[in-house]
C-alpha cells in the first residue's frame, strides 16, 4: 500500500508568536517542518519538541533574515536536511520572520528604514530566490504581511510600507513562478496578541478593548487564528487561490 509523502514546510521565525502557532498547526495537519530562529535557540528547540511530540520530523536552523549574504549557505543547510529525510525538495516556504518598529514618520531615521527594508522586503525577496531550486513544483510561497498595509495606526509607516511592497512582490512571484505551478499568496494578520511590539496589544487593556470594539467579530486576534489560516492557505483544498492578499483580522475596520 502506497504511503503518501508528508509535505515539508519551512517557516522562518518559527520560535515564537505567529511562527510558533503556524508550526504547531502545520504539524497537526501532517507537515514535517524546518524552523528558523535568529537568537532564541531554546525557544525554537521547545517548539521542535512540541512538533516531534505530534509525530512529525523537524529541523531547527539559525537564520538572520536581515543578512542576505548568508542565504546561499542557509540553502545548503536546508538541502542537507532534506537529503537526511530522503527528500530533494520541500513543498512550502512561509516568510514569517520579522520585527516591528513604532516610530512617527517625522522621526524615522535612515538606519531604521534600512533595517525594515532588509528584514521585511530584501530578506523575503532574496531568501525565496535562494531557496527556489529546493522548492517543489506545485509548492507554495506564503508571504506574511500585515493588516497595517490596509489600515493605519500612526507610527508604523516604515514597517507597513515594506509589507505593502511584499504584497506587490507576491503578485509578481505568482506570475513568474506559475509555470512551475508554485502558488504565491500573502497572509495579512490583523492585531494579534503576541510579543509583537513588546506585547502591547496583550498588555494594554485599553488598546485591546478599542481593537476589539472595532472588529466585526468583537475580539482581538490570537496566534492560533493565524496558525489555522496558514494551514488552510497551504492546503491542496485552496489550490486555486493564487496571487491573493488574504487578511486575517476578524473584520477590523470594515
C-alpha positions in Angstrom: 0.0 0.0 0.0 1.4 3.4 -1.0 2.1 5.8 1.9 1.6 9.4 0.9 4.7 11.6 1.4 4.2 14.2 4.0 4.6 17.8 2.9 7.7 19.6 4.2 7.2 23.3 5.1 9.9 25.8 6.0 8.8 28.5 8.5 11.1 31.5 9.2 10.8 32.9 12.7 9.3 29.7 14.0 10.4 30.1 17.6 7.6 32.2 18.9 4.4 34.1 18.2 2.8 33.6 14.8 5.6 31.4 13.6 5.3 29.0 16.5 1.5 28.9 16.1 1.9 28.1 12.4 4.4 25.3 13.2 2.1 23.6 15.6 -0.9 23.8 13.4 1.1 22.6 10.4 2.4 19.6 12.4 -1.1 18.7 13.5 -2.0 18.8 9.8 0.7 16.3 8.9 3.6 18.6 7.8 7.2 18.0 8.5 9.0 21.2 9.3 12.1 23.2 9.0 12.0 26.1 11.5 14.4 29.0 11.7 15.3 31.3 14.6 17.6 34.3 14.9 18.6 34.3 18.6 16.1 32.3 20.6 17.6 28.8 20.2 16.0 27.4 23.4 12.5 28.7 22.3 13.0 27.2 18.9 14.0 23.8 20.4 11.0 23.9 22.6 8.7 24.3 19.6 10.6 21.5 17.9 9.9 19.3 20.8 6.2 20.0 20.5 6.3 19.2 16.8 8.1 15.9 17.5 5.5 15.0 20.1 2.9 15.3 17.4 4.8 12.7 15.4 6.4 14.9 12.8 10.0 15.4 11.7 11.5 18.8 12.4 14.9 20.6 11.9 15.8 23.8 13.6 18.3 26.1 11.8 19.6 29.6 12.7 18.8 32.4 10.2 19.1 36.2 10.3 16.7 37.3 7.5 18.5 40.7 7.6 21.7 39.1 6.4 21.0 38.1 2.8 24.7 37.2 2.3 24.1 34.2 4.5 21.3 32.8 2.3 23.3 30.6 0.0 24.9 28.8 3.0 21.5 28.5 4.6 20.0 27.0 1.4 22.8 24.4 1.5 21.9 23.6 5.1 18.2 23.1 4.1 19.3 20.9 1.3 21.3 18.7 3.7 18.3 18.4 6.0 16.2 17.2 3.1 18.8 14.7 2.0 18.7 13.3 5.5 15.0 12.9 5.2 15.3 11.2 1.9 14.0 14.2 0.0 15.3 16.5 -2.7 12.7 19.3 -2.4 10.5 20.9 0.2 6.9 22.0 -0.5 6.1 25.3 1.2 8.0 28.4 2.3 6.4 30.6 4.9 8.2 34.0 5.0 7.2 34.9 8.6 10.2 36.2 10.4 10.3 39.9 11.3 10.2 42.6 14.0 8.1 45.7 14.4 9.0 49.4 14.5 6.8 52.0 16.1 8.3 55.5 15.3 6.5 58.5 13.9 7.2 59.2 10.2 8.9 62.5 11.0 11.3 60.8 13.4 12.1 57.7 11.5 15.8 57.5 10.7 17.5 56.2 7.6 19.1 53.4 9.6 15.7 52.3 10.9 14.2 52.4 7.4 17.1 50.4 6.1 16.6 47.8 8.8 12.9 47.4 7.9 13.9 47.0 4.3 16.5 44.3 5.0 14.2 42.3 7.3 10.8 42.7 5.7 11.5 43.1 1.9 15.0 42.3 0.8 15.1 39.3 3.1 11.9 37.6 1.9 12.8 38.5 -1.7 16.3 37.0 -1.8 15.5 34.1 0.6 12.8 32.9 -1.8 15.2 33.3 -4.6 18.0 31.3 -2.9 15.6 28.5 -1.9 13.8 28.4 -5.3 15.8 25.4 -6.6 14.7 23.4 -3.5 11.0 24.3 -3.7 9.0 21.5 -5.3 7.0 22.2 -8.4 3.4 22.6 -7.3 4.5 24.1 -4.0 3.7 27.3 -2.2 5.3 30.5 -1.1 3.3 32.3 1.6 4.4 35.8 2.4 3.3 37.2 5.7 2.3 40.9 5.5 0.2 42.9 7.9 -3.2 44.4 8.2 -1.3 47.7 8.6 -0.8 47.6 4.8 -4.5 48.4 4.6 -5.5 50.3 7.8 -3.4 52.9 9.5 -2.0 53.2 13.0 0.4 56.2 13.3 4.0 55.2 13.9 4.1 52.1 11.6 4.9 53.8 8.3 8.3 52.2 7.7 7.1 48.7 8.8 3.8 48.8 6.9 5.4 50.3 3.7 7.7 47.3 3.5 4.7 44.9 4.0 3.0 46.7 1.2 6.0 46.1 -1.0 5.8 42.4 -0.1 2.2 42.3 -1.3 3.2 43.6 -4.7 6.1 41.2 -4.8 3.7 38.3 -4.2 1.8 39.0 -7.4 4.9 39.1 -9.5 6.2 35.9 -7.9 2.9 34.2 -8.7 3.0 35.3 -12.3 6.6 34.3 -12.8 6.5 31.0 -10.9 3.2 29.9 -12.3 4.9 27.8 -15.0 6.2 25.6 -12.1 2.7 25.6 -10.6 4.0 27.3 -7.5 1.3 29.3 -5.8 2.2 32.6 -4.1 -0.1 34.3 -1.7 0.0 36.9 1.0 -1.4 36.4 4.5 -2.0 39.7 6.3 -2.7 39.2 10.1 -4.6 42.0 11.9 -4.0 42.9 15.5 -2.9 39.7 17.2 -2.0 39.2 20.9 1.7 38.2 20.7 5.0 39.6 21.8 5.0 41.8 18.7 5.6 45.4 19.6 6.6 44.4 23.1 3.3 42.6 23.6 1.5 46.0 23.7 -1.8 44.7 22.4 -1.9 41.9 25.0 -0.8 44.1 27.9 -2.6 47.4 27.2 -6.2 46.7 28.2 -7.5 50.0 26.8 -5.9 49.4 23.4 -7.1 45.8 23.4 -10.7 46.9 24.1 -10.5 49.5 21.4 -9.3 47.0 18.8 -12.0 44.5 19.8 -14.7 47.2 19.6 -13.5 48.0 16.0 -13.6 44.3 14.9 -16.7 42.7 13.5 -16.2 39.5 15.5 -15.8 41.5 18.7 -12.3 40.5 19.9 -8.6 40.8 19.2 -6.8 38.0 17.3 -4.9 35.1 18.8 -1.9 33.4 17.3 -3.9 30.2 16.8 -6.2 32.2 14.4 -3.2 32.8 12.2 -1.8 29.3 12.5 -5.1 27.9 11.2 -5.1 30.3 8.3 -1.5 29.3 7.3 -2.6 25.6 7.1 -5.6 26.5 5.0 -3.7 28.6 2.5 -1.1 25.8 2.0 -3.7 23.1 1.6 -4.4 21.5 -1.7 -8.1 22.3 -1.0 -7.2 26.0 -1.6 -5.1 25.2 -4.6 -7.0 27.6 -6.9 -6.2 30.6 -4.7 -3.2 32.3 -6.1 -1.6 35.8 -6.2 -4.1 36.9 -3.4 -3.9 39.0 -0.3 -5.9 37.3 2.5 -6.4 39.4 5.5 -7.0 37.5 8.8 -8.2 40.3 11.1 -11.7 39.3 12.2 -13.3 42.1 10.2 -11.3 45.0 11.6 -12.2 48.5 10.4 -14.5 47.2 7.6 
